[in-house]
Amino acid sequence: MKKAMRNYIVDAVLGLLFLAQAISGFVLWGCDSVFIFAWHTWLDIHKWVGAALLAAIMVHLILHWRWVVYMARSYFR
């Protein structure tokens, strides 16, 4: 797989997870009753998507680690 395609897939997954996290957070924030799922189901969705988002962020950082190091070195010169 080419590097650009790999980065695109990782970024697309990050975007979808962020969207799911935002939607579940919005539902939890503004709704005390049932909206499609029960409140506790939304809470579980929010927690699991948050864990997946954290894992995807770690993958993103690992894939771009050389760039992070380069930018940090150039910033602190």
LINJOPE-V124918 format. One line per field, one symbol per residue. phi: phi as a letter, one per 40 degrees, with the letter a starting at -180 (. if undefined). burial: + if it has 24 or more other C-alpha atoms within 12 Angstrom, else -. A space follows every 10 residues. Layout:
phi: ???
burial: ???
This chain:
phi: .ccccccccc cccdcccccc cccccccccb bcbcbgbcdc ccccdccccc cccccccccc cccbcccccd ccccccc
burial: ---------+ ---+--+--- +--+--++-- ---------- -++-++--++ --+--++--+ ---------- -------
